[in-house]
């Protein structure tokens, strides 16, 4: 059996490398798994993407990410880009993303 390596990635916060100040803003891969988990008194999406190099990456959803990925089926190649933070109507900040999906 081969060990499956899974990296947890927080777009806009996870550093490119331990020595870098630059953060990961884009992830591309095949949407391998969709689910949800309890997190801080809420239920949020949990997504696994398999990158082209074979590494499995786990993303913890957010309001915007969950909305974007809600109708995307597993097995589809996607590109998710962190745009920045935007204000909500309630005065809070929310992470904003851009989603590109391979045509099927």
DSSP file (Angstrom, degrees, kcal/mol; ACC not computed):
  #  RESIDUE AA STRUCTURE BP1 BP2  ACC     N-H-->O    O-->H-N    N-H-->O    O-->H-N    TCO  KAPPA ALPHA  PHI   PSI    X-CA   Y-CA   Z-CA
    1    1 A X              0   0    0      0, 0.0     2,-0.4     0, 0.0     0, 0.0   0.000 360.0 360.0 360.0 149.9    0.0    0.0    0.0
    2    2 A X        -     0   0    0      0, 0.0     2,-0.2     0, 0.0     0, 0.0  -0.885 360.0-119.9-107.0 135.1    1.0    3.6   -0.7
    3    3 A X        -     0   0    0     -2,-0.4     2,-0.6     1,-0.1     0, 0.0  -0.526  22.5-137.3 -71.9 135.0    0.7    6.3    2.0
    4    4 A X        -     0   0    0     -2,-0.2     2,-0.5    51,-0.0    51,-0.1  -0.851  14.0-146.4 -95.5 119.9   -1.6    9.1    0.9
    5    5 A X        -     0   0    0     -2,-0.6    51,-1.9    49,-0.1     2,-0.5  -0.747  15.8-171.2 -87.7 128.1   -0.1   12.5    1.8
    6    6 A X  E     -a   56   0A   0     -2,-0.5     2,-0.4    49,-0.1    51,-0.2  -0.982   3.9-165.0-122.5 123.7   -2.7   15.1    2.7
    7    7 A X  E     -a   57   0A   0     49,-2.4    51,-3.2    -2,-0.5     2,-0.5  -0.878  17.0-134.9-104.4 137.7   -1.8   18.7    3.3
    8    8 A X  E     -a   58   0A   0     -2,-0.4     2,-0.4    49,-0.2    51,-0.2  -0.805  27.5-169.3 -89.3 132.3   -4.2   21.2    5.0
    9    9 A X  E     -a   59   0A   0     49,-2.6     2,-0.6    -2,-0.5    51,-0.6  -0.983  20.1-168.7-129.3 131.9   -4.3   24.4    3.1
   10   10 A X    >>  -     0   0    0     -2,-0.4     4,-2.9    49,-0.1     3,-2.6  -0.895  29.2-134.5-117.5  98.0   -5.9   27.7    4.1
   11   11 A X  T 34 S+     0   0    0     -2,-0.6    14,-0.2     1,-0.3     4,-0.1  -0.238  90.0  18.3 -56.1 133.4   -5.9   29.9    1.0
   12   12 A X  T 34 S+     0   0    0     12,-3.3    -1,-0.3     2,-0.3    13,-0.1   0.334 130.9  48.9  87.7  -7.2   -4.7   33.4    1.7
   13   13 A X  T <4 S+     0   0    0     -3,-2.6     2,-0.2    11,-0.3    -2,-0.2   0.627  80.8  90.0-130.5 -37.5   -3.0   32.3    5.0
   14   14 A X  S  < S-     0   0    0     -4,-2.9    10,-3.1    10,-0.2    -2,-0.3  -0.491  77.4-122.4 -69.2 130.9   -0.9   29.2    4.4
   15   15 A X  B     -F   23   0B   0      8,-0.3     8,-0.3    -2,-0.2     3,-0.1  -0.435   8.8-126.9 -75.6 147.8    2.7   30.2    3.5
   16   16 A X  S    S-     0   0    0      6,-2.8     2,-0.3     1,-0.2    -1,-0.1   0.882  93.8  -8.1 -59.1 -40.6    4.3   29.0    0.3
   17   17 A X  S >  S-     0   0    0      5,-0.4     3,-1.7     3,-0.1    -1,-0.2  -0.964  78.4-102.5-150.6 161.1    7.2   27.7    2.3
   18   18 A X  T 3  S+     0   0    0     -2,-0.3    -2,-0.1     1,-0.3    -1,-0.0   0.797 121.8  47.9 -58.1 -28.2    8.2   28.0    6.0
   19   19 A X  T 3  S+     0   0    0     -4,-0.0    -1,-0.3    -3,-0.0     2,-0.3   0.477  99.8  87.6 -90.8  -2.3   10.9   30.6    5.1
   20   20 A X    <   -     0   0    0     -3,-1.7    -3,-0.1     2,-0.1    -5,-0.0  -0.663  58.0-158.2-103.3 151.3    8.5   32.7    3.0
   21   21 A X        +     0   0    0     -2,-0.3     2,-0.2    -6,-0.1    -1,-0.1   0.560  70.0 103.0 -93.4 -14.3    6.2   35.6    3.8
   22   22 A X        -     0   0    0     -7,-0.1    -6,-2.8     1,-0.0    -5,-0.4  -0.462  63.7-146.3 -71.5 139.0    4.2   34.9    0.6
   23   23 A X  B     -F   15   0B   0     -8,-0.3     2,-0.4    -2,-0.2    -8,-0.3  -0.737  21.5-100.9-107.7 156.5    1.0   33.0    1.0
   24   24 A X        +     0   0    0    -10,-3.1   -12,-3.3    -2,-0.3   -11,-0.3  -0.613  42.9 165.9 -73.7 124.4   -0.7   30.5   -1.2
   25   25 A X        +     0   0    0     -2,-0.4    57,-3.6   -14,-0.2     2,-0.4   0.549  58.7  47.3-115.7 -13.9   -3.5   32.2   -3.2
   26   26 A X  E     -B   81   0A   0     55,-0.2     2,-0.4     2,-0.0    55,-0.2  -0.991  54.5-179.1-134.8 137.8   -4.3   29.6   -5.9
   27   27 A X  E     -B   80   0A   0     53,-2.3    53,-2.8    -2,-0.4     2,-0.4  -1.000   5.3-172.4-133.8 137.1   -5.0   25.9   -5.8
   28   28 A X  E     +B   79   0A   0     -2,-0.4    24,-0.3    51,-0.2     2,-0.3  -0.973  28.4 103.3-126.7 142.8   -5.7   23.7   -8.8
   29   29 A X  E     -B   78   0A   0     49,-2.1    49,-3.1    -2,-0.4     2,-0.5  -0.953  67.9 -61.4 168.9 177.9   -6.7   20.1   -8.8
   30   30 A X  E     -BC  77  50A   0     20,-2.4    20,-2.5    -2,-0.3     2,-1.0  -0.735  49.7-120.2 -86.0 127.2   -9.4   17.5   -9.1
   31   31 A X  E     + C   0  49A   0     45,-2.9    44,-3.5    -2,-0.5    45,-0.4  -0.552  41.9 170.9 -68.4 103.4  -12.2   17.8   -6.6
   32   32 A X  E     +     0   0A   0     16,-2.5     2,-0.3    -2,-1.0    17,-0.2   0.775  56.5  11.7 -90.7 -29.7  -11.9   14.4   -5.0
   33   33 A X  E     - C   0  48A   0     15,-1.6    15,-2.3    40,-0.1     2,-0.4  -0.996  53.7-166.9-154.2 142.8  -14.1   14.6   -2.0
   34   34 A X  E     + C   0  47A   0     -2,-0.3     2,-0.3    13,-0.2    13,-0.2  -0.991  29.7 126.9-129.6 139.8  -16.8   16.9   -0.5
   35   35 A X  E     - C   0  46A   0     11,-1.7    11,-2.3    -2,-0.4     2,-0.3  -0.889  42.0-114.5-164.1-165.9  -18.2   16.8    3.0
   36   36 A X  E     - C   0  45A   0      9,-0.3     2,-0.3    -2,-0.3     9,-0.2  -0.988  18.9-171.2-147.3 155.6  -18.8   18.9    6.0
   37   37 A X  E     - C   0  44A   0      7,-2.6     7,-2.7    -2,-0.3     2,-0.3  -0.976  34.2 -99.6-142.6 153.8  -17.6   19.1    9.6
   38   38 A X  E     + C   0  43A   0     -2,-0.3     2,-0.3     5,-0.2     5,-0.3  -0.604  45.9 171.7 -73.1 136.0  -18.5   20.9   12.8
   39   39 A X  E >   - C   0  42A   0      3,-3.1     3,-1.1    -2,-0.3    -2,-0.0  -0.911  61.2 -21.3-151.3 118.1  -16.2   23.9   13.3
   40   40 A X  T 3  S-     0   0    0     -2,-0.3     3,-0.1     1,-0.3    -1,-0.0   0.916 127.4 -45.6  48.1  57.3  -16.6   26.7   15.9
   41   41 A X  T 3  S+     0   0    0      1,-0.2     2,-0.3     0, 0.0    -1,-0.3   0.645 126.6  87.1  64.4  18.1  -20.3   26.1   16.5
   42   42 A X  E <  S-C   39   0A   0     -3,-1.1    -3,-3.1    -5,-0.0     2,-0.5  -0.858  77.2-119.2-132.9 169.6  -21.0   25.9   12.8
   43   43 A X  E     +C   38   0A   0     -2,-0.3     2,-0.3    -5,-0.3    -5,-0.2  -0.977  38.9 179.8-109.7 124.0  -21.1   23.3   10.1
   44   44 A X  E     -C   37   0A   0     -7,-2.7    -7,-2.6    -2,-0.5     2,-0.1  -0.867  29.8 -98.1-124.7 158.1  -18.6   24.1    7.3
   45   45 A X  E     -C   36   0A   0     -2,-0.3    16,-4.1    -9,-0.2     2,-0.4  -0.366  26.8-159.7 -70.7 150.6  -17.6   22.4    4.1
   46   46 A X  E     -CD  35  60A   0    -11,-2.3   -11,-1.7    14,-0.2     2,-0.4  -0.992  13.9-174.1-132.4 126.4  -14.5   20.2    3.9
   47   47 A X  E     -CD  34  59A   0     12,-2.7    12,-3.3    -2,-0.4     2,-0.5  -0.944  14.4-156.3-127.3 140.1  -13.0   19.6    0.5
   48   48 A X  E     -CD  33  58A   0    -15,-2.3   -16,-2.5    -2,-0.4   -15,-1.6  -0.973  12.0-172.4-117.3 128.0  -10.2   17.4   -0.8
   49   49 A X  E     -CD  31  57A   0      8,-2.9     8,-3.2    -2,-0.5     2,-0.7  -0.946  16.9-143.9-116.4 137.7   -8.4   18.2   -4.0
   50   50 A X  E     -CD  30  56A   0    -20,-2.5   -20,-2.4    -2,-0.4     6,-0.2  -0.904  22.2-145.9-100.9 115.1   -5.9   16.0   -5.7
   51   51 A X    >   -     0   0    0      4,-2.8     3,-2.2    -2,-0.7   -22,-0.2  -0.245  28.4-102.2 -73.4 166.3   -3.2   18.2   -7.3
   52   52 A X  T 3  S+     0   0    0    -24,-0.3    -1,-0.1     1,-0.3   -23,-0.1   0.762 122.4  59.8 -63.1 -24.8   -1.5   17.2  -10.5
   53   53 A X  T 3  S-     0   0    0      2,-0.1    -1,-0.3     1,-0.0     3,-0.1   0.437 121.0-108.1 -83.1   2.4    1.5   16.0   -8.6
   54   54 A X  S <  S+     0   0    0     -3,-2.2     2,-0.2     1,-0.3   -49,-0.1   0.254  74.6 137.1  94.0 -12.3   -0.7   13.5   -6.7
   55   55 A X        -     0   0    0     -5,-0.1    -4,-2.8   -51,-0.1     2,-0.4  -0.510  49.8-136.5 -71.6 132.5   -0.7   15.3   -3.4
   56   56 A X  E     -aD   6  50A   0    -51,-1.9   -49,-2.4    -2,-0.2     2,-0.4  -0.780  19.7-162.9 -90.0 131.5   -4.1   15.5   -1.7
   57   57 A X  E     -aD   7  49A   0     -8,-3.2    -8,-2.9    -2,-0.4     2,-0.5  -0.955   6.2-149.6-119.2 133.9   -4.9   18.9   -0.2
   58   58 A X  E     -aD   8  48A   0    -51,-3.2   -49,-2.6    -2,-0.4     2,-0.4  -0.896  11.7-167.6-105.3 129.2   -7.7   19.5    2.3
   59   59 A X  E     -aD   9  47A   0    -12,-3.3   -12,-2.7    -2,-0.5     2,-0.5  -0.949  15.4-141.2-115.5 134.4   -9.5   22.8    2.4
   60   60 A X  E     - D   0  46A   0    -51,-0.6   -14,-0.2    -2,-0.4     5,-0.1  -0.837  32.2-124.5 -91.0 127.8  -11.8   24.0    5.2
   61   61 A X        -     0   0    0    -16,-4.1     2,-0.3    -2,-0.5    -1,-0.1  -0.048  23.1-165.9 -70.5 170.8  -14.7   25.8    3.7
   62   62 A X     >  -     0   0    0      1,-0.1     4,-3.2   -18,-0.1     5,-0.3  -0.848  44.9 -85.3-141.8 175.6  -16.1   29.3    4.3
   63   63 A X  H  > S+     0   0    0     -2,-0.3     4,-2.0     1,-0.2     5,-0.1   0.940 128.8  38.6 -53.2 -52.4  -19.3   30.9    3.4
   64   64 A X  H  > S+     0   0    0     31,-0.4     4,-2.5     2,-0.2    -1,-0.2   0.925 117.3  49.0 -68.2 -45.6  -18.2   32.0    0.0
   65   65 A X  H  > S+     0   0    0      1,-0.2     4,-2.4     2,-0.2    -2,-0.2   0.918 111.2  50.5 -61.7 -43.4  -16.2   28.8   -0.8
   66   66 A X  H  X S+     0   0    0     -4,-3.2     4,-1.0     1,-0.2    -1,-0.2   0.911 110.9  49.4 -61.0 -42.4  -19.1   26.6    0.3
   67   67 A X  H  < S+     0   0    0     -4,-2.0     4,-0.4    -5,-0.3     3,-0.4   0.915 112.8  47.3 -62.5 -43.3  -21.5   28.6   -2.0
   68   68 A X  H  < S+     0   0    0     -4,-2.5     3,-0.3     1,-0.2    -2,-0.2   0.883 118.3  39.3 -66.0 -39.4  -19.1   28.3   -5.0
   69   69 A X  H >< S+     0   0    0     -4,-2.4     3,-0.9    -5,-0.2    -1,-0.2   0.496  87.5  97.7 -92.2  -3.3  -18.5   24.5   -4.6
   70   70 A X  T 3< S+     0   0    0     -4,-1.0    -1,-0.2    -3,-0.4    -2,-0.1   0.877  94.1  30.8 -53.6 -44.5  -22.0   23.5   -3.6
   71   71 A X  T 3  S+     0   0    0     -4,-0.4     2,-0.5    -3,-0.3    -1,-0.3   0.405  93.1 107.4 -99.3   2.6  -23.0   22.4   -7.1
   72   72 A X    <   -     0   0    0     -3,-0.9     2,-0.1    -4,-0.1    -3,-0.0  -0.710  64.5-138.2 -84.7 123.3  -19.6   21.2   -8.4
   73   73 A X    >   -     0   0    0     -2,-0.5     3,-1.0     1,-0.1   -42,-0.2  -0.405  24.1 -98.8 -77.6 156.3  -19.5   17.4   -8.6
   74   74 A X  T 3  S+     0   0    0      1,-0.2   -42,-0.2   -42,-0.1    -1,-0.1  -0.339 105.6  47.3 -65.9 156.5  -16.5   15.4   -7.5
   75   75 A X  T 3  S+     0   0    0    -44,-3.5     2,-0.4     1,-0.3    -1,-0.2   0.367  83.9 119.9  92.1  -4.1  -14.1   14.4  -10.2
   76   76 A X    <   -     0   0    0     -3,-1.0   -45,-2.9   -45,-0.4     2,-0.4  -0.763  65.9-123.0 -97.8 139.3  -14.0   17.8  -11.9
   77   77 A X  E     +B   30   0A   0     -2,-0.4    25,-2.7   -47,-0.3     2,-0.3  -0.682  39.9 179.4 -80.0 127.5  -10.8   19.8  -12.2
   78   78 A X  E     -BE  29 101A   0    -49,-3.1   -49,-2.1    -2,-0.4     2,-0.4  -0.863  27.6-149.9-128.4 161.6  -11.1   23.2  -10.5
   79   79 A X  E     -BE  28 100A   0     21,-2.5    21,-2.6    -2,-0.3     2,-0.5  -0.985  16.6-169.8-129.6 119.9   -9.0   26.3   -9.9
   80   80 A X  E     -BE  27  99A   0    -53,-2.8   -53,-2.3    -2,-0.4     2,-0.5  -0.953   3.9-169.9-115.7 124.6   -9.8   28.2   -6.7
   81   81 A X  E     -BE  26  98A   0     17,-2.7    17,-2.4    -2,-0.5     2,-0.5  -0.955  20.2-134.5-121.0 129.1   -8.2   31.6   -6.2
   82   82 A X  E     + E   0  97A   0    -57,-3.6    15,-0.2    -2,-0.5   -70,-0.1  -0.700  23.0 179.5 -78.4 123.4   -8.2   33.7   -3.0
   83   83 A X  E     -     0   0A   0     13,-2.9     2,-0.3    -2,-0.5    14,-0.2   0.828  44.6 -98.4 -93.4 -39.3   -9.1   37.3   -3.9
   84   84 A X  E     - E   0  96A   0     12,-1.1    12,-3.3     2,-0.0     2,-0.4  -0.959  51.4 -44.9 148.0-164.9   -9.0   38.9   -0.5
   85   85 A X  E     - E   0  95A   0     -2,-0.3     2,-0.3    10,-0.2    10,-0.2  -0.819  45.7-170.2-104.1 143.1  -11.5   39.9    2.2
   86   86 A X  E     - E   0  94A   0      8,-2.9     8,-2.7    -2,-0.4     2,-0.2  -0.940  27.5-107.0-126.7 151.7  -14.8   41.7    1.6
   87   87 A X  E     - E   0  93A   0     -2,-0.3     6,-0.2     6,-0.2     2,-0.2  -0.511  28.9-140.3 -77.5 145.8  -17.2   43.3    4.1
   88   88 A X    >   -     0   0    0      4,-2.9     3,-1.7    -2,-0.2    -1,-0.0  -0.524  29.4-104.1 -93.6 169.3  -20.5   41.6    4.8
   89   89 A X  T 3  S+     0   0    0      1,-0.3    -1,-0.1    -2,-0.2    -2,-0.0   0.791 122.1  58.0 -62.9 -27.1  -23.7   43.4    5.3
   90   90 A X  T 3  S-     0   0    0      1,-0.0    -1,-0.3     2,-0.0     3,-0.1   0.420 122.9-103.7 -85.0   1.9  -23.3   42.8    9.1
   91   91 A X  S <  S+     0   0    0     -3,-1.7    -2,-0.1     1,-0.3     2,-0.1   0.522  83.0 119.9  91.2   5.1  -20.0   44.6    9.2
   92   92 A X        -     0   0    0      1,-0.0    -4,-2.9    -6,-0.0     2,-0.4  -0.395  64.0-109.4 -92.1 176.1  -17.8   41.5    9.4
   93   93 A X  E     -E   87   0A   0     -6,-0.2     2,-0.4    -2,-0.1    -6,-0.2  -0.871  30.0-170.4-108.2 144.2  -15.1   40.4    6.9
   94   94 A X  E     -E   86   0A   0     -8,-2.7    -8,-2.9    -2,-0.4     2,-0.2  -0.992  26.9-112.8-133.6 139.4  -15.5   37.4    4.6
   95   95 A X  E     -E   85   0A   0     -2,-0.4     2,-0.4   -10,-0.2   -31,-0.4  -0.503  31.6-149.6 -70.4 138.0  -13.0   35.7    2.4
   96   96 A X  E     -E   84   0A   0    -12,-3.3   -13,-2.9    -2,-0.2   -12,-1.1  -0.897  16.2-176.5-112.8 140.7  -13.7   36.1   -1.3
   97   97 A X  E     -E   82   0A   0     -2,-0.4     2,-0.4   -15,-0.2   -15,-0.2  -0.917  21.3-142.2-133.4 156.9  -12.7   33.5   -3.9
   98   98 A X  E     -E   81   0A   0    -17,-2.4   -17,-2.7    -2,-0.3     2,-0.5  -0.986  20.9-158.0-117.5 132.5  -12.9   33.1   -7.7
   99   99 A X  E     -E   80   0A   0     -2,-0.4     2,-0.4   -19,-0.2   -19,-0.2  -0.939  10.2-174.3-116.5 130.1  -13.7   29.6   -9.0
  100  100 A X  E     -E   79   0A   0    -21,-2.6   -21,-2.5    -2,-0.5     2,-0.4  -0.977  11.0-163.1-118.3 137.5  -12.9   28.3  -12.4
  101  101 A X  E     -E   78   0A   0     -2,-0.4   -23,-0.2   -23,-0.2     2,-0.2  -0.964  22.2-117.2-126.2 135.4  -14.2   24.8  -13.5
  102  102 A X        -     0   0    0    -25,-2.7     2,-0.1    -2,-0.4   -25,-0.1  -0.490  40.8-109.0 -66.1 133.8  -13.1   22.6  -16.3
  103  103 A X              0   0    0     -2,-0.2    -1,-0.1     1,-0.1   -26,-0.1  -0.438 360.0 360.0 -66.5 136.2  -15.9   22.0  -18.8
  104  104 A X              0   0    0     -2,-0.1    -1,-0.1    -3,-0.0    -2,-0.0   0.371 360.0 360.0-115.3 360.0  -17.3   18.5  -18.6
